[in-house]
Amino acid sequence: MGSLSRKIKREIRPNVSHVNLKLLEQLAEDRGFNKGAAEQRKKDIESVVNLLADLEEVSGIGEKTADKIRFHVMSKFGK
């Protein structure tokens, strides 16, 4: 291998240090985690909404009690 080909190979190699590579890996991992957390949060909200929608079907819970429960849950967790 001649000196010219070594110089070309050296120029092709990306100039990324070990620290930058670790930082990029951490950023990619954080993005994936955040995306998964957002998806899980969406599913959790749907589950709670479904539970609150079907409160009247539980024996012993009428319309007024269901409204009180919904109000309490929304005041604690709703935004």
Sequence and secondary structure as in RCSB ss.txt:
>XXXX:A:sequence
MGSLSRKIKREIRPNVSHVNLKLLEQLAEDRGFNKGAAEQRKKDIESVVNLLADLEEVSGIGEKTADKIRFHVMS
KFGK
>XXXX:A:secstr
  HHHHHHHHHHS    HHHHHHHHHHHHHHHHHHHHHHHHHHHHHHHHHHHHTGGGSTT  HHHHHHHHHHHHH
HH  
